[in-house]
Amino acid sequence: MKGRLLFLASVMIPTLVAASGPGPFSYPAAPKSDTAEDHFGHRILDPYRPLEDPNSDATKAWVEAENRLTFGYLAQIPERTRIRERLTKLWNYERFTPPSKEGPWYIYAKNDGLQNQSVIYKTKALDAPAEVLIDPNTLSADGTVALGSMHFTDDGRYMAYSLAASGSDWIEWKVRDVATGADLPDLLKWSKFSGAAWLKDGSGFFYGRYDAPKEGETFTGVNKFQKLYFHRLGTPQDQDTLVFERKDQPDWLFSADVTEDGRFLIVVQNEGTKPENRVFVKDLSKASAEIVPFLDKFDAEYSVVGNDGERFYVQTDKDAPRRRVVAIDLARPDSTSWTVVIPEGSGRDVLSATRMVNNRFVTQWMTDAHDVLKVYAATGAFEREIALPTVGAISEFTGKRKDTEGFYGFSSFSYPGTVYRYAFDTGTSAVFRQPKVDFLPSAFETTQVFYASKDGTKIPMFVTFKKGMKKDGQNPTYLYGYGGFNVSLTPAFSPGVIAWMEAGGIFAQPNLRGGGEYGKAWYDAGRLAHKQNVFDDFIAAAEYLIAERYTSTPKLAIAGGSNGGLLIGACLNQRPDLFGAAIPAVGVMDMLRFHKFTIGWAWTSDYGDPDTQADFDTVLKYSPLHNIKPVAYPPTLVITSDHDDRVAPAHSFKYAATLQAMQTGSAPILIRIETKAGHGAGKPTTKIIDERADIFAFLSKSLGMKWASAGTN
């Protein structure tokens, strides 16, 4: 590639020799090569390129050696056992998902407490004993086979469900008879990023799949050319009908839905993680009908909420950055013909989700990063706000247009996830299931602060701690961030956060730009050429916590996963002096090659395309792998998994090897590599507790925590 020469010494990776610094650690020697590539005049060395091959003997040996070092280090931390015992006790509580009504059945998930996977139950009456519909814990001895999504026929007779093994994004589809609990012979493979949309008569469903990957590339090969298929019940997969594909568009992703009246097939087309999408429709009442464009300008985000015949209700950010609901006639889809049903909210209110239940619009709004529920009539007239217990978050609201009731889950930092039943006839909520967790909620408090980022932008942050906390700068603090992909961080319950606060720790969660907390403008301000804003926001959060005497550098840990792992890696490079410890998990660390693994190409919506000079110049400035310098880094525990086919473990492998080689201080640089696990979804409870215990043990030693209060209220 050609381009102007811009020499940045700090981003050049030198040829590395010994992987050990001046401290007490002798790190395993990683497999190396003399790989070098020219990018727009930059000669970029990639000495640890061999670690991109997870199947090589050299990579496997390095992984084993790194895990021996890491787990040997963790085993010597006295608090580790106590922490794990407390986490196990906190996690041991019943938790439920909101029920959905499927034909005559109520369907919901329940975990008794320490089950590796939640069990799906069915019942015909809420006050009657429930029966097991499917127990994923019986599918593998170690709980590493997880249930994905479930989709029911209109009459509730059949359930299409997906299974994923070892945390992979690859799923297999099966079909179960709900009444008998018996599986049908149907088995569909090589599906990914897909749901199932049944025809109203239950004769079959639509789903997305890829061609089978090449041998040896199951977890690393690039995923392109997704296709939409129809599977007729009782037939083998090789007889499935190809419904939609675009051979000229390798990046197009498809999802299918069938309108509640059964008349229309809705096909939503995305390009990676871009918020914009296209919508196509097919009139299923006409045998000769084809899939035709409906909203195909790719100029905004469109989500079909429901329909009355050919009149569709759509949630969109078209001409409304904080979203609204509009009515669109199929024959007149141009925006000049739309009718506004629910208008865009104020500058602080973002419409997060809309659902039609009881012939009404149930809407979930976000105000300053916490949720609000409002009900509107079918005409769009506001009816009422559903009162919530405190500042917190809604997990989901379930119900169909004909239902007279709905269910929703609610939680906050010290409010365990509770399921409520909402009765539309009375406009009241009642507890359906409320867990009992071994802690005292009244012992903790949450405050929301607003601090100034580098450019003066006000950033909100939740700060949660044990009552009586003193602002003396000595409180161990866990600063967690994400900042990307339009993802909003709202208050949510975690047993791990409770354990941390019981031990005297503070949990801080800033709402960085790049998220969706304030709509499209907030998201746009943290992506592409503006990505540095995210790092500035996070660094400013740390500086605020220190300035306000919540904590101090030796007591401040930073953590994040996936895009949040990138956040931690970038901030660690930019301000290694500011933090007392770091936990970058399953992070996107190689910003020059992220698009060359699995679904990584889809992230160019946030990061840009490093194969173009403008985007290359941008990502090179902050890429965690390419900005590691020979300085004293604080204690760092890198987290990844061997089956992560969302963010390939090669990112963390190369990052950890480089950081170990460049460490000039005495603090440990360790990597914890989970086996038979993926990016995080479907991870067994035992693995979650083990990982959290190891992280807290590492931080306990790094920040000088005593954990004397662990296990007390």
Order of alpha helices (4+ residues) and beta strands (2+ residues): beta-beta-alpha-alpha-beta-beta-beta-beta-beta-beta-beta-beta-beta-beta-beta-beta-beta-beta-beta-beta-beta-beta-beta-beta-beta-beta-beta-beta-beta-beta-beta-beta-beta-beta-beta-beta-alpha-beta-alpha-alpha-beta-alpha-beta-alpha-alpha-beta-alpha-beta-alpha
